[in-house]
Amino acid sequence: LSFASSVTVADPSSPLTIGVDVSTYVAPNGSLSFSGEPSGNAVVTTADGAPVVIHFERGDGGGSGSGGHVVLIGHDYFANEDTADQILANAVLLAEADTINITAYVEAADIGGEYANMLSAIDTSLSSIGVSYAVTEVYDEVGIDLSSTDVLLIPEQESASEDALIAVGAAWNDQL
């Protein structure tokens, strides 16, 4: 996406678009679209149909989880913007737990910038509707236990190499 690119809510019936009352909006600067043929429902797309927000439900596919949701959000959270923030909060609310346990993998994230803005978006939305949550930050993939995690939040890992992220995926494979 280029600076100030307009994106379209392709699936207004998605639970990710609850509270989003526009059919198009300007994606935050730095947002990206996903290439190839990613699985899932394209909830938000570029003008040429490339997905910017993707949602799919997992079946009971093993690991410690028994299904759930996977949401890929291509928005940059360098600054808080209402529509992008609402989509992120709605993704967290898919957990449907009394207290939503969020594990945030922040090893190579911009802690004081994008990650802080993501937490602010989550807090603003969840607090306004009385939903409690807890965040556990992890700084590496070694020995992590995701069994009590409702939401695995992976902010942009801007200082990580591709090899490092492949190692993280391999370490978590059995739990996801």
N, C-alpha and C positions, 0 to 999 in steps of 0.2 A: 504494500500500500504506500502511497505517497502521502506527504503532509496534507492534512485536511481532506482526506478521502471520504466520500460519502459511502456508507454501507447500508444494507437493507435487512430488515427483520424478515427473513424468509419463512419462518415458522412462528407466527404470532400465537399459536396454541401451545407452544412449548412452555413447560414450567419455568424455564430460564427467562422468559419474557414477562412474567407476572410483574405488574407495576411499570412496565415499559410501555409508554403510551404514544410512541412514535413508530412510524413504519420505516423511516430512514433517519440516520443521524451521522454526524461526522465522527469517524473513529479517532480515538486519541492518537496524537503524534507518536510514531514508533510502532504502531500496531502492525500485525502481519497476517497474511492469509496462509492457509495450509495448502501445499501442492500435492500432486499425485492424486490418488483416489482414496483419501482417508475414509475409514468406516464411520458410520454414524449418521445422525441427522444434522444437516447444515442449518443451524438456527439463525445465524447472521452471515451474510455473504457480501462480497464485493460486487461492483456493477457487472463484472463478467462472470459471476456465479461462483467464484472461489470461496470456500468456507473460511470465515473468521472466527466463528464460535461453532463448535461441534459437540453434540451430546449423544451418547449411546448408553444403553443399559447392558450390564453384564449379566450373563446367566449364572447359574451355580457352577462356576468353572474351576473350582479347586482353590488352592491357596488357603489362607486362613479365613478369607471372606466367603460369603455365600451369595455373591451377586453384588449389585449396587450400580452406581452410575460412574461414567467417565465423562468429564467435561474438559474440553480443550478450549482455552480462551486466548485468542491472539492479540488481545488489547494490551497495550503498554500502560502500566500504572505509574508512570513518571509523575503524573498529576491526577488527582481525583476528578472524575467526570461522572455526572449522575447516571447516565445510561449504562456505561461500562461497570460502574460500581454496583448498580442494581443487578446486573447479570451475574456478577461475581457472588453477591450475597444470595441470590436465588440458587446458585450452584451449591453453596454451603447448605442451604435449607433443604436440599434433596435428602440429606442425612436423616431427617425426621427422628431425632433422638431427644430425650428430655434435656440433656446437656450434651451439646455437640462437641465431641473431642476432635480437635484439629491438630494434626501433626504437620508441622511446617519444616520442610527440608530447605535450609538456608545457607548451606556451606559456601556457595559462590554467588549468593544473592546480594543485591544492593539493600542492605539492612535498613539504612536510614532514609532511603528513597522509595523505590517501588514496593518493597515488602511492607514498609510502614504504611504506605498509602493503601495497600491491600487490606491490612489489618484495620485501618480506619474505616474503609468501606464496609467491611464485615461488621465491625462494632456498631457503626451508625445504624445500619439496617436491622441487625438482630436485636440491638437494645431497644429500638423503637417499637418492636412488636413483642418484647418480653421474652425472647429466646436466650437462654444462657449457653455459654460455650467456654471452652478452655483451650488454650494453645500451648503445645509443647514444641519447642524448637529443637531440631537436630542439626548437627553440624557435620556429620559424616554418615555414611550408610552402614558402617560396621556395627553389627550386633543390634540393629534396630528391631524393635518388636512392634508390629503394626496391628496386633490382635485387638487392641482396644481403641483403635483409630476409626472415627467415623468419616473424617475428611483428611485426605493427604493433599496438602497444599504445596505446590512446587512453584514458587515465584521464578521469574526469569533468572537463570543461572548464568549471568553475564560474564563471569570471569572463569567459567569452567570450560575445559576442552571437551571435544566430542568423545575422546577415549574415557575421560573421567565420568561422563554421563552414561556411557555404555556400561561401565563398571557398576554404577549405582543401580541401573536397571537390572543387571545380572544379580546383584546382591539381594534385591527385593523381589525377584521373579517368583519365588515360591510363596511369598506372602500376598502377592497381588493376584 
